[in-house]
């Protein structure tokens, strides 16, 4: 029964992957749709970000431009909010929403928000394990075929890959409250600072919700990958038991 459940979850990665592609396209489509709607405040995304930061006493947080579209992010290492070329000078509701979201992460960091601190601690670990997964799986498959002296050494490689992906799944899970909370903070700040009207905040919510879906799908995809590797591990173990 357990193996059947694992098998079902593993094969769920196919529709989840397609859903992720659709969601990624949806994010860009939604952003492009509302990026042509100017905000009534007449401020640029950069100005909005600076205002929210200053209102919250975060004068030391810098704002810099980064290349790309929707590559906006906050880097706690140098305490800088990076706004993409498509966002930084935008006076649209969409651009302002994205900028406010990234400032939300800066506020989280300043307040010591537990999930973002834990996520930050996991970043260097995930950077390492994410590079180990493919080699471990490849070695597992190779030793699965060789089966030296009847010993399934592949089990150890599959187990290593499983541990790596469990850590990655944990990382994607912790990312969820960080992203949803940042969006919640962004909408609150946009209202309290008098930057957007209630109707404009509703539009901003659509942009932020569209982006949040990609993080949710990423979490489900990571679970499906954990199940797939667990299935490989269980299959290798069963074959090893039969060969004894």
N, C-alpha and C positions, 0 to 999 in steps of 0.2 A: 504493500500500500504506500509506504514511504517513497519507494523508488518511482511509483506511478506519479505521485504528486510532484516529485523533482522533475520528472520527464515533462509533465505538463507545463511547469514553470519555465523550463529550459526552452521549450518550443515557443513559448510566449514572446521570446525575444524577437521573432520575425515581425509580428504585427507591431510590437513596440518600436522596433527600428524604423518601420515605415511611418509610425505616428510621430517619431522624433523628427524625421525629415519634413513632414507636414507642418509640425509645430514651429520648426526653424523658419520655414517659408512664411508661416503665418505671422511670426514676430516682425519680419522685415516688411510684410505687406501692411500690417497694422500700423507700424511706425511710419511708413511712407504715406499712408492714408491720412494720419493725423499730423504729420510733419508739415503739412501745407495750411494748417489751421493756426493762425497767429493768436497768441494769448493776449488778453485784453490789457495786461500789465505793461506790455511793450518792452519787457526785459529780455535779455538773452539768457541762454542756459547758464553761461558762465557767471553772469551777474546774479542770477537766482541762487546758484550754488554758493557764491561768496556771501550773499545776504543771509542765507540760512546758517552757514557756518558762523558768521559773526554774531547772529542773534543767540546762538548757542555757546558763545564764548570760545569758539575754536579758531582763534585768529592765527594760530601757528600752522594750521592746515593749508597746504598750497593747492593751487589748481593749475594743472598743466594740460597741454594738448597732446593727444596721441593719434597715431595714424589709424586709418581704417574706418569702417562703418559699424556702429554699435559695439565698439571695442572698449567702451567706457568701463572704468573700474576704479576701485580705491586700493591703494597700496599702503598697508600699515607700516611697512619697513621704512619708508621715507615720509610717511604722513601726508600723502598727496592724493588728491582726487584727479584722476585722468579722464578728460572728456574727449571723445573722438572728434575727428574733423567734421563729421556730419551732425554733431551735437553742440559743440562749444559755442558757436555763434548763432545757433538757431533761436528764434523767438517764438517757436511753435509750442503748443501744449505738449506735444510728444517729446520734443527736445528738453523742455523744462522738467517733465516728469522723470526722464532718464537721469538728468543731472541731480535732481532731488533724491532719487533712489541711491545714487552713489554717495551723496552726502549722508544719507541714512546710515551707510556702513561706517562712515567716519564718526558719526555720533555713537554708534554701537561700540566702536573701539574706545572712544573717549570715556564712555560710561562703564567699560569693562563688561559688556554683554557676554554672558557665559558661552553661548554657542559659537560666537565669532572667535573667542579666545581659544576654544577647543579646536575649531576649524583651522585656525592659524597654526596651532601646534601640530596638526596632522599634515599640513601642506608639505614640509620636507620629507615626511615619511611616504606620503602618496607619490611624490615626485620620484622616489627611488623604486617603490614597489610597482608602479605603473610600467616602468621599463623592464621589470623582471618577468612579468606575466607571460608575454609571448615566448621568450627563450625557454621558460620552464615548461610551457605547454608543448613546444616543439621537441624538447628533450624527452618529455614524457611519451610523446607519440613514437619517437625513434626507439626508445627502449621498450616500448610496448611491442614493436615489431621484432626487435632483436630477442627480447626475453632471455637474457644471458642465464644459462644454467637453470632455466625454469623459474628464475626469480624475477618477479615483476618490479624492477627498480623504478619503473615508470610511476608507480604508486607514490613514491616520495616526491617526484617532480610535480605530479598532479596536486598533491597535498600542499606543496609550496605555492603553486599557482592559486590554489583555493584560499590560502591564508592572505595572499596579496590582494585578491579580489574582494575578500570580506572586508579588509581595511579600506579598500576603495569604496565599497558599498556604504560603509560607515561614514566615510567622508561625504558622499552625496546625500546621505540622510541628514547629517549635521548642517549641510548647506541649506536645506529647506527652511528651517526657522530663520536662518540669517537673511535669506532673500525675502521671505514673506514679511518679516519684521521690518526690514529696510523699506519695503514698499509702504507698509503701514505708517512708518515714521515720516516718509516722504509726503504722503497725502495729508497727514496731520500738520506738518510744517507749512505746506503750501496754503492751507486754510488759515492757520494761526498767524502767518506772516502777511496775509492778505494778498498773496501773489496770484492765486487763481480763484475764480468764482466757483460756486458749487457745481454748476454745469460743466465747467472746465475740469474740475477734479474728477467728475464721472468719466470724462474722456481720458484723463490721465490714468484712471484705474484700468481702463481697457488696454492701454499700452503696457502697463506694468503686469497685469494679469496674464497677458499673452506671453510675456517673457518668463514669468514664473512657471508656466506650464512646462517649459523645456527642462527646468531643474527637477520637476516632479517626475517627468518621463525618464530623465537620466537616472534617477534613483531606482525606478522600476526596472530599467534596463540592466543596471548593475546587479539587482537581485536575480534577474534571469540568467546573467552570466555566471553568478555564483552557483546557481542551480545546474547550469550546463557543465561547469567544471566538476561539481560534486557528482554529477552523473558519470562523467569520465572516470572519476576516482572509484566509484562504486562498481562500475563495469570491470575495471582493471582488477579490483580486489576479488570480485566474483570469479573471474577467469583464473586468477592466481590460486584461489581455493580449489577450483576444479582440477587444476594441473598437479596438485599435490598428491 
